[in-house]
Amino acid sequence: MSKPVVTEYEVFSERIRKPLKIALVTDLHERRAIDILNLLRAQNPDLTVVAGDTLERYRERYQSTVKRRFNPIRWLIVNIIYYVNLFFMLLRPKRSKPDTKNAYSFLRQAADIAPVFLSLGNHEEELMCEDREFFRNNGIHCLDNEEAEAVVNSNFMLIGGLSDEYDEEWLSSFAQKDELRLLLCHNPNYYETLKINDTDIDLIVSGHNHGGQIRIFSMGVAGAGGKLFPKYDKGIYDGRMVVSAGCSNTAAIPRINNPRELVIIHLKKR
């Protein structure tokens, strides 16, 4: 597995009182990520946000829904990717496998470093009672189409979590509030489809597309669900939406020009 990197961004807001250092973790997918955890300790953030796909709790219907959207060219390319991925699976049989213990261990240790707020992605549609109990017992704030108040480094803020199965009524209410707001939204496509780009939410954090897996000329090739050249693969958009390339590699195909990353966001006064 590739060595992870720390990627840093600056975001500015008129609502902030004192600078905040925020760590963004996405797309663990229950893989081992001790190296990411070590980077997190070294960075010592004020706050850690975990924006989806930490656990594997998804429904089978997602894949079939995606397949119906393919045109012939996309179908061909996606099948090429599939068989290349299959080849690498045979070549690298000892890859890290998903295990809930990995995710639990990561979150438990992350909570010892800084407060942790977590939202749900498309792989967490069937969250179990045991998961929610773990969150409660370990001080993990799970935000399922809801918000929580927090005071971090003298900043009063609202932290919201928009789930993959989103609640537009809750989102509208959250977007209209006046406080400093941070939105965890696993799928960056919702930035446009749910018109989050028309709100004045101070910071939006996402993941989902794994940086496009393979990057050519600063563009990701394959996003989540087989989408080619996703618009929001990794980076900062409109100065306030930060998309992470993710913390694990779920495909057998190696990441190329696209290392796993821990994102650090410096939220500052405008």
BAPA-603542 format. One line per field, with one value per residue (C-alpha): residue in three letters; x negated, y, z negated. Coordinates in steps of 0.5 Angstrom, whole numbers, plus 500, padded with zeros to 3 digits. Each point is the difference from the previous one (the first is absolute). Layout:
type	ala  ...
px	X  ...
py	Y  ...
pz	Z  ...
END
This chain:
type	met  ser  lys  pro  val  val  thr  glu  tyr  glu  val  phe  ser  glu  arg  ile  arg  lys  pro  leu  lys  ile  ala  leu  val  thr  asp  leu  his  glu  arg  arg  ala  ile  asp  ile  leu  asn  leu  leu  arg  ala  gln  asn  pro  asp  leu  thr  val  val  ala  gly  asp  thr  leu  glu  arg  tyr  arg  glu  arg  tyr  gln  ser  thr  val  lys  arg  arg  phe  asn  pro  ile  arg  trp  leu  ile  val  asn  ile  ile  tyr  tyr  val  asn  leu  phe  phe  met  leu  leu  arg  pro  lys  arg  ser  lys  pro  asp  thr  lys  asn  ala  tyr  ser  phe  leu  arg  gln  ala  ala  asp  ile  ala  pro  val  phe  leu  ser  leu  gly  asn  his  glu  glu  glu  leu  met  cys  glu  asp  arg  glu  phe  phe  arg  asn  asn  gly  ile  his  cys  leu  asp  asn  glu  glu  ala  glu  ala  val  val  asn  ser  asn  phe  met  leu  ile  gly  gly  leu  ser  asp  glu  tyr  asp  glu  glu  trp  leu  ser  ser  phe  ala  gln  lys  asp  glu  leu  arg  leu  leu  leu  cys  his  asn  pro  asn  tyr  tyr  glu  thr  leu  lys  ile  asn  asp  thr  asp  ile  asp  leu  ile  val  ser  gly  his  asn  his  gly  gly  gln  ile  arg  ile  phe  ser  met  gly  val  ala  gly  ala  gly  gly  lys  leu  phe  pro  lys  tyr  asp  lys  gly  ile  tyr  asp  gly  arg  met  val  val  ser  ala  gly  cys  ser  asn  thr  ala  ala  ile  pro  arg  ile  asn  asn  pro  arg  glu  leu  val  ile  ile  his  leu  lys  lys  arg
px	500  497  498  505  499  502  504  501  505  502  508  502  506  503  503  494  497  493  497  502  496  505  498  504  500  504  501  497  504  498  493  494  497  495  496  506  501  492  501  506  496  495  504  504  506  506  505  500  506  501  505  502  499  496  504  503  507  503  506  499  505  495  495  506  503  493  500  506  497  494  500  496  493  501  502  494  495  503  499  493  499  504  495  494  502  502  493  497  504  497  493  500  505  497  503  503  507  506  501  505  494  496  505  502  492  499  506  498  493  502  505  494  497  505  508  503  506  502  505  503  498  503  497  503  508  501  496  501  502  494  496  504  499  493  500  504  495  494  502  500  506  504  504  505  504  499  495  497  497  493  495  493  494  505  505  507  502  505  498  504  500  504  501  500  507  501  506  501  504  495  494  505  501  492  498  504  497  495  495  493  502  496  504  498  502  497  503  497  505  505  496  504  506  502  498  496  495  506  500  495  497  493  497  502  496  501  496  504  496  493  496  502  496  495  498  498  499  503  506  503  502  505  504  505  505  496  501  495  496  504  501  498  495  495  498  503  506  503  495  505  501  494  500  496  496  502  496  500  500  506  498  494  498  494  502  495  498  506  497  505  500  502  502  499  505  497  507  498  503  502
py	500  507  505  505  507  506  505  507  505  507  502  507  502  507  496  497  503  496  496  492  494  495  493  497  492  497  493  495  495  495  500  500  507  501  504  505  500  502  506  502  499  504  506  500  504  504  495  494  499  493  501  494  493  498  493  495  500  501  497  496  504  506  496  498  507  503  495  502  507  497  502  495  504  501  492  498  504  498  493  501  503  494  495  504  500  493  498  504  497  493  503  503  495  503  507  503  497  504  499  504  499  504  506  500  500  506  504  498  502  507  502  500  505  505  500  496  501  495  500  494  498  495  494  502  499  494  503  495  501  498  505  506  497  500  507  502  496  503  508  499  505  497  505  496  506  504  505  501  507  500  505  499  505  505  499  499  496  495  493  497  493  499  493  496  499  507  505  506  503  499  503  506  502  499  504  506  501  505  497  497  494  494  495  492  498  494  500  507  499  503  506  502  495  502  508  500  504  506  500  504  494  501  494  493  494  494  493  495  500  497  506  496  494  502  507  503  507  502  496  494  494  496  503  496  496  499  508  502  506  503  507  500  495  504  507  506  503  507  501  496  493  496  493  494  495  495  496  493  496  496  498  495  505  504  508  503  507  500  498  499  507  503  507  505  507  506  504  508  506  504
pz	500  502  494  498  501  496  504  498  502  497  500  497  497  497  494  497  494  499  505  500  503  502  502  506  500  506  503  495  502  494  502  496  500  494  505  500  493  499  504  496  494  503  502  494  502  496  504  504  505  503  506  502  502  494  499  505  499  507  504  506  504  501  505  505  500  502  506  503  501  505  507  505  499  493  499  504  496  493  502  502  493  497  503  499  493  500  503  494  495  502  500  493  496  493  501  494  499  497  492  496  494  505  500  493  498  504  497  493  501  504  494  495  505  501  500  506  504  505  506  504  507  505  497  493  502  496  493  495  492  498  504  497  493  502  502  494  495  503  501  508  502  505  504  505  503  494  496  494  496  499  497  502  499  498  506  499  506  503  503  505  503  507  501  506  499  499  497  504  495  495  504  502  493  498  506  498  493  498  496  503  504  502  504  501  506  503  507  503  506  495  500  507  500  493  501  494  505  499  493  495  496  498  502  503  500  504  503  504  506  498  504  506  498  506  502  506  501  494  501  497  505  496  495  495  504  506  502  505  498  494  500  492  499  495  499  498  503  500  494  495  502  499  503  497  505  494  495  503  506  501  507  502  505  497  500  505  499  494  493  494  496  494  501  495  501  497  499  499  499  507
END
